[in-house]
Amino acid sequence: MDLEYESLPPEQAATSNAKIIITTKDEASLISKKDILLDTEFDKYPVLLKAKIMRLFVSSYQDDQLTIGIDPGSRIGISIIYLDKEIESFVESSPASTIRLLSILLGGIHSKKKIVRIGDGDMAMSTYFANMIKAAFRESVKVEIVDEHGTSLPRYSETNRRGVRDRSSARRIALRSGRAFNPC
């Protein structure tokens, strides 16, 4: 996750002045500190743990916002921006897997303001995502439809290794304001 850390035995970690301690479930009982994270939290969705760690390191939450950008299409680009930093980007291959991932992200990352910005390049898919998010999260998540024009990298400037173009487009969509989505 590009974070600096120090590896210590549990006894030393218990007496250190570390803000966060990551340990095993068995060794957690040796440490009587508030901010303990279990190593098992890295397994399935490391982005959730990264968001928790960032939240603990940031002293003030003036811009406590989670923004997720989605570039709909045959490959669905997703960019997660939290506390003004892109913490992860993904490429999903199906609308169903995208909805599952969005539900996990929106439910698992704590933020006062949550916005999902969806590109308008495939309006049927955009509307589907917007309706599903609104049905699940109602007013706790703001959904915007964003004009995608100019968000894609030039088609032949770089081959689309591992969805580079899709993730880049999703990031640009996340950073643009759009029009509020209101389900019919």
PyMOL commands that set and color helices and strands:
alter all, ss='L'
color gray80, all
select helices_A, chain A and resi 10-15+25-28+39-42+46-57+95-108+123-140+161-174
alter helices_A, ss='H'
color red, helices_A
select strands_A, chain A and resi 21-23+36-38+65-71+76-82+85-92+113-119+142-146+179-180
alter strands_A, ss='S'
color yellow, strands_A
deselect
rebuild
show_as cartoon
